[in-house]
Amino acid sequence: MARSRRRTTRHPHSNAATWRARIVAGEVEVEGRRAEPDQILRPGQVLVWHRPPWHEPAAAGRWRTQQGAADAIDGDYRRID
């Protein structure tokens, strides 16, 4: 079974085309070397996916506690827009 197909079976969140694109983009290594799209893995080989960074929205700079929450242990906070 090809690696991208096996990844799809074990990790159904990404299909074979997505894994192939990751391999072609150089995000996947086998034993510390860039993987090839049709490379066959041997038992015990280490495969690493170097997930690219993603953008996260900025957090609000100011916060205040809810009325009465000052005594709460869990610190329930609401965002000030």
C-alpha positions in Angstrom: 0.0 0.0 0.0 1.4 3.4 -0.9 2.3 5.7 2.0 -0.2 8.4 1.2 -3.0 5.8 1.0 -1.9 4.3 4.3 -1.9 7.8 5.9 -5.4 8.3 4.6 -6.5 5.0 6.2 -4.9 5.8 9.6 -5.6 9.5 9.6 -9.0 10.1 7.8 -8.9 13.8 8.3 -6.6 14.1 5.3 -7.1 12.3 1.9 -4.4 10.8 -0.3 -4.1 13.9 -2.5 -3.5 16.1 0.6 -0.7 13.8 1.8 0.8 13.6 -1.6 0.9 17.5 -1.8 2.6 17.6 1.6 5.2 15.1 0.5 5.8 17.0 -2.8 6.1 20.3 -0.8 8.9 18.8 1.3 6.9 18.7 4.6 7.5 14.9 5.1 10.7 13.2 5.9 11.6 9.5 6.3 14.6 8.8 8.5 15.6 12.5 8.4 15.6 12.7 4.6 13.0 14.3 2.3 10.3 11.7 1.4 9.5 10.8 -2.2 5.9 10.6 -3.4 6.0 6.9 -4.2 8.5 5.8 -1.6 7.7 2.6 0.2 8.2 2.5 4.0 9.9 -0.4 5.7 8.8 -1.5 9.2 10.5 0.6 11.9 11.3 3.6 9.7 10.5 7.0 11.2 8.2 9.3 9.2 7.9 12.9 10.3 5.5 15.5 9.0 6.8 19.1 9.5 3.4 20.8 9.8 3.7 24.4 8.6 2.8 27.2 10.9 -0.8 28.5 10.9 -2.3 31.9 11.6 -4.1 32.5 14.8 -6.2 35.6 15.4 -4.8 38.1 18.0 -6.1 37.9 21.5 -7.8 40.9 23.1 -5.4 43.2 24.9 -7.8 44.0 27.8 -9.9 41.7 30.0 -12.2 42.2 33.0 -13.8 39.8 35.4 -17.5 39.2 35.4 -19.5 40.7 38.3 -19.0 38.5 41.3 -16.3 36.4 39.5 -13.4 37.9 41.6 -14.1 35.2 44.2 -14.4 32.5 41.6 -11.6 30.0 41.5 -11.9 29.2 37.8 -11.4 32.9 36.8 -14.3 33.2 34.3 -13.3 36.1 32.0 -15.2 38.0 29.3 -13.6 39.8 26.4 -13.9 43.6 26.2 -14.5 44.5 22.5 
